[in-house]
Amino acid sequence: MIEAVGEYYTRFNANLGGPFETSVESGRVLEDARRDMAVMLGADPGEIVFGANMTTLTFHASRALTRDLGPGDEILVTRIDHDGNVAPWLLAAEDRGVTVRHADIDVESCTVDIDDFAAKLSDRTRIAAFNWASNGAGTISDVEAMTRLAREAGAISYVDGVQFAPHGPMDLHAVGCDFVACSAYKFFGPHVGVLYGRRELLEQIRPYKVRPAHDEPPGSWETGTINLEGIAGTAAAARYMVEIGAEAITAYERTLTARLIQGLDSIAGVTQYGSRDLDRRVPTVVFTVAGRTPAKVSAALARDDIFVWDGNYYALELMERLGLEAKGGAVRVGAVHYNTTAEIDAFLEAIAAIAR
């Protein structure tokens, strides 16, 4: 990835649309990146949009998707999503006079209550926004079922795929999602946002753009001068993920997840949140330690060169629903495919020492 970014800066580094070599090559870099991301996501190159990050892309998409909505229309969000897939819809709804409904979660498993989700869909629902995996609990949503329910209600599905993308296979055409947003930095690329949009919708919906920009998607959905050096790095990261294979990543990380959740459950004073079902989670785990604030736990781990997060990680709805927001949230630890069981064990030993 680093080499791809460096190569772009040293060999190409020009804006698009010119007849000269560096501009032509920059166009090739962009088209190659669309192809590489399409292979990773199970989509077509013409359905791949690049932007600053997932949140910015979602704000942009929310304006376009709600352009023609008004009073009487509804948007459905969930109590578990990252605020990047909640706040854009709340603000767009406020601008348009649209009603927002919230699908609740099962507090024990930290997964979307699928029955409540279905009950809150109606013939007035225009958009259903939900995640593939929770960045706040590591649990996996039943995306295929939720997408199907949204489609049956006549609603567009908008899926936050950020937390799932580094951990499992994503075949967007098979699942049937309308829009899926993810962030390249999560799958070891630069800070670039990627938006998949079903081709018919990219063509039908009018995005906000400057007048001289492309009228045809996916370019019409990309505002201003895009981050071509970052997109070159994103393509390299996507190729890396495909080369390793999502199934191989999932299988290996499953062993790390089992060791992590079992180890935390064995430590007195530690409370872990979310499903223990390995089929329903990625190796991202949140917990609290009795008598220690999450900030103090993360600071103590940092002194041992173990890097974890504390707080709400923008999963504000989830932390409020679990009653943790006013207490400083929770500690979040996440493993990926380059971590080892020895690292998991060192982390667990450090937590046991803190709990004592």
C-alpha positions as CSV (number, residue, x, y, z in Angstrom):
1,M,0.0,0.0,0.0
2,I,2.8,2.4,1.0
3,E,4.7,1.6,-2.3
4,A,1.5,2.2,-4.3
5,V,1.0,5.7,-2.7
6,G,4.7,6.5,-3.3
7,E,4.6,5.3,-6.9
8,Y,1.6,7.5,-7.6
9,Y,3.3,10.6,-6.2
10,T,6.5,10.0,-8.0
11,R,5.2,8.8,-11.4
12,F,1.7,10.2,-12.0
13,N,0.3,12.9,-9.6
14,A,-2.0,14.8,-11.9
15,N,-5.7,15.7,-12.0
16,L,-8.0,13.8,-14.3
17,G,-9.2,14.8,-17.8
18,G,-6.0,16.0,-19.4
19,P,-4.4,14.6,-22.6
20,F,-0.9,14.4,-21.1
21,E,0.7,11.2,-19.8
22,T,0.4,11.7,-16.0
23,S,-3.3,12.7,-16.3
24,V,-4.0,9.7,-18.5
25,E,-2.2,7.4,-16.1
26,S,-4.1,8.9,-13.2
27,G,-7.3,7.9,-14.9
28,R,-6.0,4.4,-15.3
29,V,-5.1,4.3,-11.6
30,L,-8.7,5.3,-10.7
31,E,-10.3,2.7,-13.0
32,D,-8.0,0.0,-11.8
33,A,-9.0,0.9,-8.2
34,R,-12.7,0.6,-9.0
35,R,-12.0,-2.8,-10.5
36,D,-9.9,-4.0,-7.5
37,M,-12.5,-2.8,-5.0
38,A,-15.3,-4.4,-7.0
39,V,-13.5,-7.7,-6.8
40,M,-13.2,-7.4,-3.1
41,L,-16.8,-6.4,-2.5
42,G,-18.5,-8.6,-5.1
43,A,-19.7,-5.7,-7.2
44,D,-19.2,-4.0,-10.6
45,P,-16.5,-1.3,-11.1
46,G,-19.1,1.2,-12.2
47,E,-20.8,0.8,-8.8
48,I,-17.7,2.0,-6.8
49,V,-17.5,5.6,-5.6
50,F,-14.5,7.1,-3.7
51,G,-14.6,9.8,-1.1
52,A,-12.9,11.3,1.9
53,N,-14.2,8.7,4.4
54,M,-17.3,6.7,5.3
55,T,-18.9,9.5,7.3
56,T,-18.4,12.2,4.6
57,L,-19.7,9.8,1.9
58,T,-22.8,9.1,4.1
59,F,-23.5,12.8,4.6
60,H,-23.2,13.3,0.9
61,A,-25.4,10.3,0.1
62,S,-28.0,11.2,2.7
63,R,-28.6,14.6,1.0
64,A,-29.1,12.9,-2.4
65,L,-31.3,10.1,-1.1
66,T,-33.6,12.5,0.9
67,R,-33.7,15.2,-1.8
68,D,-37.3,14.4,-2.7
69,L,-38.6,13.3,0.7
70,G,-40.9,15.2,3.0
71,P,-43.4,15.0,5.8
72,G,-45.0,11.6,6.0
73,D,-41.9,9.8,4.8
74,E,-39.8,7.8,7.3
75,I,-36.2,6.7,7.8
76,L,-35.2,3.7,10.0
77,V,-31.9,3.7,11.9
78,T,-30.7,1.4,14.7
79,R,-29.6,1.7,18.3
80,I,-26.3,0.0,17.6
81,D,-24.9,1.9,14.7
82,H,-21.8,4.1,14.5
83,D,-23.0,7.7,14.5
84,G,-21.7,8.0,11.0
85,N,-24.7,6.0,9.9
86,V,-27.2,7.8,12.3
87,A,-26.4,11.5,12.5
88,P,-26.5,12.1,8.7
89,W,-30.0,10.6,8.5
90,L,-31.2,12.6,11.6
91,L,-30.0,15.8,10.1
92,A,-31.3,15.1,6.6
93,A,-34.7,14.2,8.2
94,E,-34.7,17.4,10.2
95,D,-34.1,19.4,7.0
96,R,-36.9,17.6,5.1
97,G,-39.5,17.1,7.9
98,V,-39.1,13.3,7.7
99,T,-39.8,11.0,10.7
100,V,-36.9,8.9,12.0
101,R,-37.6,5.6,13.8
102,H,-35.1,3.6,15.8
103,A,-34.9,-0.2,15.7
104,D,-34.0,-1.5,19.1
105,I,-31.3,-4.1,20.0
106,D,-31.2,-7.2,22.1
107,V,-29.1,-6.0,25.1
108,E,-27.7,-9.4,26.0
109,S,-26.3,-10.2,22.5
110,C,-25.8,-6.6,21.3
111,T,-27.4,-7.3,18.0
112,V,-30.3,-5.6,16.2
113,D,-33.7,-6.9,17.3
114,I,-34.8,-8.2,13.9
115,D,-38.5,-8.4,15.0
116,D,-38.4,-4.8,16.1
117,F,-36.6,-3.8,12.9
118,A,-39.3,-5.5,10.8
119,A,-42.1,-4.0,12.9
120,K,-40.8,-0.5,12.4
121,L,-40.6,-0.8,8.6
122,S,-43.7,0.3,6.8
123,D,-44.9,1.5,3.4
124,R,-43.8,5.0,4.5
125,T,-40.1,3.9,5.1
126,R,-37.9,5.3,2.4
127,I,-34.4,4.4,3.8
128,A,-33.3,1.8,6.3
129,A,-29.7,2.4,7.6
130,F,-27.9,-0.3,9.6
131,N,-24.5,-1.9,10.1
132,W,-22.9,-5.1,8.9
133,A,-20.9,-5.4,12.1
134,S,-21.0,-3.2,15.2
135,N,-17.9,-1.1,15.8
136,G,-19.0,-0.8,19.4
137,A,-19.7,-4.5,20.2
138,G,-18.1,-6.5,17.4
139,T,-21.4,-8.3,16.7
140,I,-22.6,-9.1,13.2
141,S,-26.0,-8.1,11.9
142,D,-28.2,-10.4,9.8
143,V,-27.6,-8.1,6.8
144,E,-29.2,-10.4,4.2
145,A,-32.5,-10.6,6.2
146,M,-32.5,-6.9,7.0
147,T,-31.8,-6.0,3.4
148,R,-34.6,-8.3,2.3
149,L,-37.1,-6.8,4.8
150,A,-36.2,-3.3,3.6
151,R,-36.7,-4.2,0.0
152,E,-40.0,-5.8,0.7
153,A,-41.1,-2.6,2.4
154,G,-40.0,-0.6,-0.6
155,A,-37.1,1.1,1.3
156,I,-33.5,1.7,0.2
157,S,-30.9,-0.2,2.4
158,Y,-27.8,1.8,3.4
159,V,-25.3,-0.4,5.1
160,D,-22.2,0.6,7.2
161,G,-19.7,-2.0,6.2
162,V,-16.7,-0.4,7.9
163,Q,-16.2,-2.8,10.8
164,F,-16.9,-6.0,8.8
165,A,-14.8,-5.3,5.7
166,P,-11.4,-6.4,7.3
167,H,-12.9,-9.6,8.8
168,G,-15.1,-11.4,6.4
169,P,-16.3,-12.0,2.8
170,M,-18.6,-9.3,1.3
171,D,-20.6,-10.4,-1.8
172,L,-22.8,-7.3,-2.2
173,H,-24.6,-8.5,-5.3
174,A,-25.5,-11.8,-3.5
175,V,-26.7,-10.0,-0.4
176,G,-28.7,-7.5,-2.3
177,C,-27.7,-4.3,-0.5
178,D,-28.5,-1.0,-2.2
179,F,-25.7,1.0,-0.7
180,V,-22.7,-0.1,1.4
181,A,-20.0,2.3,2.8
182,C,-16.7,1.3,4.1
183,S,-13.3,2.8,5.0
184,A,-10.0,1.7,3.4
185,Y,-8.0,2.3,6.6
186,K,-9.9,-0.5,8.3
187,F,-8.6,-3.0,5.7
188,F,-5.1,-1.7,5.9
189,G,-5.3,1.1,3.3
190,P,-5.1,4.9,3.5
191,H,-7.8,7.1,4.9
192,V,-10.2,6.9,1.9
193,G,-13.9,6.2,1.9
194,V,-15.5,3.7,-0.5
195,L,-19.2,3.7,-1.3
196,Y,-20.9,0.9,-3.3
197,G,-24.2,1.9,-4.9
198,R,-26.4,-0.4,-6.9
199,R,-26.0,0.7,-10.5
200,E,-29.7,1.5,-11.1
201,L,-29.8,3.7,-8.0
202,L,-26.6,5.6,-8.9
203,E,-28.2,6.4,-12.2
204,Q,-31.7,7.3,-10.9
205,I,-30.7,9.4,-7.9
206,R,-29.3,12.9,-8.6
207,P,-26.3,13.6,-6.4
208,Y,-25.3,17.1,-5.4
209,K,-22.3,18.1,-7.6
210,V,-20.7,21.1,-9.4
211,R,-22.1,21.7,-12.9
212,P,-19.0,20.9,-15.0
213,A,-18.5,17.5,-13.2
214,H,-19.4,14.2,-14.8
215,D,-23.1,13.5,-15.2
216,E,-22.7,9.8,-15.3
217,P,-22.0,7.6,-12.3
218,P,-19.9,6.7,-10.5
219,G,-17.9,9.9,-11.3
220,S,-21.0,12.1,-10.8
221,W,-21.1,11.0,-7.1
222,E,-17.4,12.1,-6.5
223,T,-17.1,15.7,-5.5
224,G,-14.1,17.9,-6.3
225,T,-10.6,16.6,-6.9
226,I,-10.5,13.1,-5.4
227,N,-7.6,11.7,-3.4
228,L,-5.9,9.8,-6.2
229,E,-2.8,8.9,-4.2
230,G,-5.0,7.4,-1.5
231,I,-7.1,5.6,-4.1
232,A,-3.9,4.0,-5.5
233,G,-3.1,2.8,-2.0
234,T,-6.7,1.6,-1.5
235,A,-6.4,-0.5,-4.6
236,A,-3.3,-2.1,-3.3
237,A,-5.0,-2.9,0.0
238,A,-8.0,-4.4,-1.8
239,R,-5.6,-6.7,-3.8
240,Y,-3.9,-7.7,-0.6
241,M,-7.2,-8.7,1.0
242,V,-8.3,-10.7,-2.0
243,E,-4.9,-12.4,-2.2
244,I,-5.1,-13.5,1.4
245,G,-8.8,-14.4,1.1
246,A,-11.6,-13.4,3.3
247,E,-12.5,-17.0,4.3
248,A,-8.9,-17.6,5.5
249,I,-9.0,-14.4,7.5
250,T,-12.3,-15.3,9.1
251,A,-11.1,-18.8,10.0
252,Y,-7.8,-17.6,11.6
253,E,-9.4,-14.7,13.4
254,R,-12.1,-17.1,14.8
255,T,-9.3,-18.7,16.9
256,L,-8.2,-15.4,18.3
257,T,-11.8,-14.3,19.1
258,A,-12.5,-17.5,21.0
259,R,-9.3,-17.1,23.0
260,L,-10.1,-13.4,23.7
261,I,-13.7,-13.8,24.8
262,Q,-13.1,-16.9,26.9
263,G,-10.1,-15.3,28.5
264,L,-12.0,-12.2,29.5
265,D,-14.9,-14.2,30.8
266,S,-12.5,-16.0,33.1
267,I,-11.2,-12.8,34.8
268,A,-13.1,-11.8,38.0
269,G,-14.4,-8.2,37.8
270,V,-14.5,-8.1,34.0
271,T,-17.9,-7.6,32.3
272,Q,-18.0,-8.3,28.6
273,Y,-20.7,-7.1,26.3
274,G,-22.2,-8.9,23.2
275,S,-22.8,-12.3,21.8
276,R,-20.3,-15.1,22.5
277,D,-21.5,-16.9,19.3
278,L,-18.4,-16.9,17.0
279,D,-20.6,-16.9,14.0
280,R,-22.2,-13.6,15.0
281,R,-19.1,-11.5,15.8
282,V,-15.8,-10.2,14.5
283,P,-12.7,-10.1,16.8
284,T,-13.7,-6.8,18.3
285,V,-14.6,-7.0,22.0
286,V,-15.8,-4.4,24.5
287,F,-15.7,-4.8,28.3
288,T,-15.5,-3.0,31.6
289,V,-13.4,-3.7,34.7
290,A,-15.0,-3.2,38.1
291,G,-13.5,-0.3,40.1
292,R,-11.6,1.1,37.1
293,T,-12.8,3.6,34.5
294,P,-12.4,2.6,30.9
295,A,-10.0,5.5,30.5
296,K,-7.8,4.3,33.3
297,V,-7.8,0.7,31.9
298,S,-6.7,1.9,28.4
299,A,-4.0,4.2,29.9
300,A,-2.6,1.3,32.0
301,L,-2.5,-1.0,28.9
302,A,-0.8,1.8,26.9
303,R,2.0,1.8,29.4
304,D,2.5,-1.9,28.5
305,D,2.5,-1.1,24.8
306,I,-1.0,-2.6,24.4
307,F,-3.1,-0.2,22.3
308,V,-6.9,-0.2,22.9
309,W,-9.7,2.4,22.9
310,D,-12.0,3.6,25.5
311,G,-15.2,5.7,25.4
312,N,-18.0,5.2,22.8
313,Y,-15.9,5.1,19.6
314,Y,-18.9,7.1,18.0
315,A,-21.2,4.2,18.8
316,L,-23.2,6.6,20.9
317,E,-26.6,4.9,20.5
318,L,-25.2,1.6,21.8
319,M,-23.4,3.0,24.8
320,E,-26.5,5.0,25.8
321,R,-28.7,1.8,25.4
322,L,-26.3,-0.2,27.5
323,G,-26.2,2.5,30.2
324,L,-22.5,3.0,29.8
325,E,-22.2,6.4,28.2
326,A,-22.4,8.3,31.5
327,K,-19.8,6.0,33.0
328,G,-17.1,6.6,30.4
329,G,-18.2,4.0,27.9
330,A,-16.2,0.8,27.7
331,V,-12.8,-0.6,26.7
332,R,-12.5,-1.9,23.2
333,V,-9.9,-4.3,22.0
334,G,-9.7,-5.6,18.4
335,A,-7.6,-8.3,16.8
336,V,-6.8,-8.8,13.1
337,H,-5.2,-11.5,11.0
338,Y,-1.6,-10.5,11.8
339,N,-2.1,-10.8,15.5
340,T,-1.0,-13.9,17.4
341,T,-2.2,-16.0,20.2
342,A,0.8,-14.9,22.2
343,E,-0.4,-11.3,21.9
344,I,-3.8,-12.2,23.0
345,D,-2.4,-14.0,26.1
346,A,-0.2,-11.0,26.9
347,F,-3.3,-8.8,26.8
348,L,-5.3,-11.1,29.0
349,E,-2.4,-11.2,31.6
350,A,-2.4,-7.4,31.6
351,I,-6.1,-7.2,32.1
352,A,-6.0,-9.8,34.9
353,A,-3.3,-7.7,36.7
354,I,-5.4,-4.5,36.3
355,A,-8.5,-6.3,37.6
356,R,-6.6,-7.5,40.7
